[in-house]
Amino acid sequence: MAKKSVPFSKVYQLIEPGPVTMVTTSYKGKPNVMTMSWHMMIDFEPPILAFIMSNRNYSFENLKKTKECVINIPTVELTPKVVGVGNTTGLSVDKFEKFHLLQEKASKVNAPLLSECYANLECKVIDMKMSKKYNMFILEVVKAWVRPSKHKPRTIHHRGNGLFVVDGKEIKLPSKKK
């Protein structure tokens, strides 16, 4: 079978980086939340992450000014809220009120945790050298939370153009332990 050329606009669908997340920030006491998919692990202990945030997002300036955020990991049950938040700007709308998002106080940062999310990662920005050119931030996770009552959480993954996939069946394969 011959291979078919893929338009560059579709490459994202081939290599999506991981689950859709909801990033919370807080500047001058005003919290905001945005939906984000562009992230990746860089190191394990301490956990170091990188993510891309458009400089057109209201949260971009909040993050640059405060150098802290929470990466909240929702499950499939929150998909309508995740998409709604992603299609709304915090510049003119209180997304917590509009989408009935419950907040909890974080322990190491000023941005709130989203109560309904399966996991919450409190983060501090440790490198912004690539934020001007690529909108990339490097963060260290300073506290991680998980909701143990959520058995086998199913996260959502953005495939582009309104298409999502949901985590499915788990498989266990041999792994070399370190």
C-alpha positions in Angstrom: 0.0 0.0 0.0 1.4 3.4 -1.0 1.8 6.1 1.6 -0.3 9.2 1.4 1.1 12.7 2.0 -0.3 14.5 5.1 -0.9 18.2 5.2 1.1 20.0 7.9 -2.1 21.1 9.6 -2.8 17.4 10.4 0.6 16.5 11.9 -0.7 17.5 15.4 -3.3 14.7 15.1 -0.5 12.2 14.6 1.5 13.1 17.6 -0.7 14.7 20.2 1.4 15.2 23.4 -0.9 13.9 26.2 -4.2 14.5 28.0 -6.0 17.8 27.8 -5.4 19.8 30.9 -6.9 22.9 32.5 -4.3 25.5 33.6 -5.2 27.8 36.4 -3.4 31.1 37.2 -4.1 33.9 39.6 -2.9 37.5 39.2 -3.7 40.2 41.8 -6.3 37.9 43.4 -8.2 37.2 40.2 -8.0 33.5 39.2 -8.4 32.3 35.6 -8.5 29.0 33.9 -7.8 27.9 30.3 -7.8 24.6 28.5 -4.4 23.4 27.2 -3.0 20.4 25.3 0.6 21.3 24.4 2.7 19.9 27.2 5.4 17.3 27.8 7.5 15.8 30.5 11.2 16.7 30.6 12.4 15.1 33.8 11.1 12.9 36.6 12.5 13.8 40.0 11.8 16.6 40.5 9.1 16.6 37.8 10.0 19.1 35.1 7.4 19.9 32.4 7.3 22.1 29.3 4.3 23.6 27.8 3.3 26.0 25.0 0.7 28.7 25.8 -0.4 31.1 23.1 0.6 34.7 23.8 -2.9 35.6 22.7 -4.3 33.8 25.8 -5.2 35.9 28.9 -3.4 33.4 31.0 -0.1 34.0 29.1 0.5 37.3 30.8 -0.7 36.0 34.2 1.8 33.2 34.0 4.7 35.6 32.9 3.9 37.9 35.8 3.4 35.4 38.6 5.6 32.5 37.3 3.2 29.9 38.8 0.2 27.9 37.9 -1.7 24.7 38.5 -2.0 22.1 35.8 -5.3 20.3 36.4 -6.0 17.0 34.7 -9.7 16.4 34.0 -11.4 13.2 33.1 -13.9 12.5 30.4 -16.9 13.4 32.6 -15.7 17.0 32.5 -15.5 17.2 28.7 -18.3 19.8 28.3 -16.7 22.1 30.8 -13.2 21.6 29.3 -14.4 22.5 25.8 -16.5 25.4 27.1 -13.5 26.8 29.0 -11.3 26.4 25.9 -13.7 28.4 23.8 -14.1 31.3 26.2 -11.7 34.1 27.2 -11.1 35.0 30.8 -10.5 38.6 29.8 -14.2 39.2 29.8 -15.8 36.2 31.5 -15.5 34.6 34.9 -15.1 31.0 33.7 -15.3 29.6 37.2 -18.8 31.1 37.6 -19.9 30.4 34.0 -18.9 26.7 34.0 -19.5 26.1 37.7 -15.9 25.1 38.5 -15.1 24.5 42.1 -11.8 25.8 43.4 -9.6 24.7 46.3 -6.6 26.6 47.7 -3.3 25.2 46.6 -0.5 24.7 49.1 2.6 26.1 47.3 1.2 28.5 44.7 -1.6 31.2 44.5 -3.4 29.7 41.6 -6.4 27.5 42.6 -6.8 23.7 42.2 -9.9 22.6 40.3 -11.8 20.4 42.7 -13.4 18.2 40.1 -10.2 17.2 38.3 -8.6 13.9 38.8 -5.1 15.4 39.5 -3.6 18.8 40.2 0.0 19.8 39.7 1.2 22.9 41.4 4.0 24.4 39.3 6.6 27.2 39.4 8.1 28.5 36.2 11.8 27.8 36.2 12.7 28.9 32.7 11.1 31.4 30.3 13.9 31.8 27.8 11.8 30.3 25.0 8.6 32.1 26.0 9.2 35.1 23.8 10.0 33.1 20.6 8.0 29.9 21.0 5.6 30.7 23.9 7.2 27.8 25.8 7.5 27.7 29.6 9.6 25.2 31.6 8.0 24.4 35.0 8.8 22.4 38.1 6.0 20.5 39.8 6.3 21.6 43.5 3.3 19.7 44.8 1.2 17.0 43.1 -2.3 15.8 44.1 -4.5 13.0 43.0 -8.1 12.0 43.8 -7.7 8.3 44.9 -11.5 7.8 44.8 -11.3 8.1 41.0 -10.7 4.5 40.0 -9.1 4.1 36.5 -9.6 7.7 35.4 -10.2 8.2 31.7 -8.5 11.3 30.3 -9.3 13.0 27.0 -6.8 13.8 24.2 -7.3 16.5 21.6 -6.7 15.4 18.0 -7.4 18.7 16.4 -10.5 20.4 14.8 -12.9 19.4 17.6 -11.9 15.7 17.6 -11.0 14.0 20.9 -10.2 10.5 21.9 -10.7 9.0 25.4 -8.2 6.8 27.2 -9.3 3.2 27.0 -8.1 -0.2 28.0 -4.9 -0.5 30.0 -2.3 -3.0 29.1 0.7 -4.1 31.2 4.0 -5.0 29.5 7.4 -5.9 31.0 9.4 -2.9 32.0 13.0 -2.5 33.1 12.9 -1.1 36.6 15.5 1.6 37.6 
